[in-house]
Amino acid sequence: MVRPAQKRRGLDELGRLASAGLSVDEFRAASLSTLRRSVTIDAAFYATVDDATMVMTSALSEHPLLDAAARFLDNEYGVADVNKFTDVADLTNGVASLDQVTRGDRRFSPRYRDVMAPIGLGDEVRVVLRSRGRSWGVLCLHREAGEAGFDADEVAFLGRAGTILGEGLRLAVATASVSTGSPTPGGPVFSSWMPTSRSYRPIRRRNDGSKRSTTAAGHLRYTFPSLSWPQLPPLAPLPPIGRQRAHESSAETADG
């Protein structure tokens, strides 16, 4: 449960960050840190998207999601499942948890059975980040395995936060467009996953010049030097953050 004072502080801080003139990566890192002070988050995926297609154009991610990136993408673009980003985009409030849509039976979701459960994850909340009638990004927050998922109050809070995050991404993308002349942060992040038959499969031999490498810290990095759209700069995941539990924030102890 998110206390009223936590909500106010969290939303106010997100609003301040949204108008602070941050880059896309700076805004994502700072806003996720702010969310963690109100809601318990054990792993996060945070991407910008193309509004017309919902294809991801840049992304930051955390372990253990990085190790299962190919399986998450295969599920998102090639497997019938619940609570996909396109499904959440159709919702009026733009937010839903896996526990909500499966009525508490996560095994109904192939993503949970085949990807999340094997790496120790439980519930997820997905949020589409909107502003001015457009989708600017998506956010997927995870809890570690356990019966307790995101409660209704947390989901509602994240839905309200999603509007502010959408505006922050809109302004960050606009700032980047002015400085680079590019209308978006880059081309599809995972363009090396191409459709074959009825689903997407990773292409081992890339003919688009893309490269997949690992940073010194063991994080996944993608670069795309040969795409027709503006070149996507090297992307790295969010810096390692200890599993910060919301109730550990000292500032919250003063709440009534």
Secondary structure, 3 states (H helix, E strand, C coil): CCCHHHHHHHHHHHHHHHCCCCCHHHHHHHHHHHHHCCCCCCEEEEEEECCCCCCEEEEEECCCCHHHHHHHHHHHHHCCCCCCHHHHHCCCCCEEEHHHHCCCCHHHCHHHHHHHHHHCEEEEEEEEEEECCEEEEEEEEEEECCCCCCCHHHHHHHHHHHHHHHHHHHHHHHHHHHHHCCCCCCCCCCCCEEEECCEEEECCCCCCCCEEEECCCCCEEEEECCCCCCCECCCCCCCCCCCCCHHHCHHHHHCC
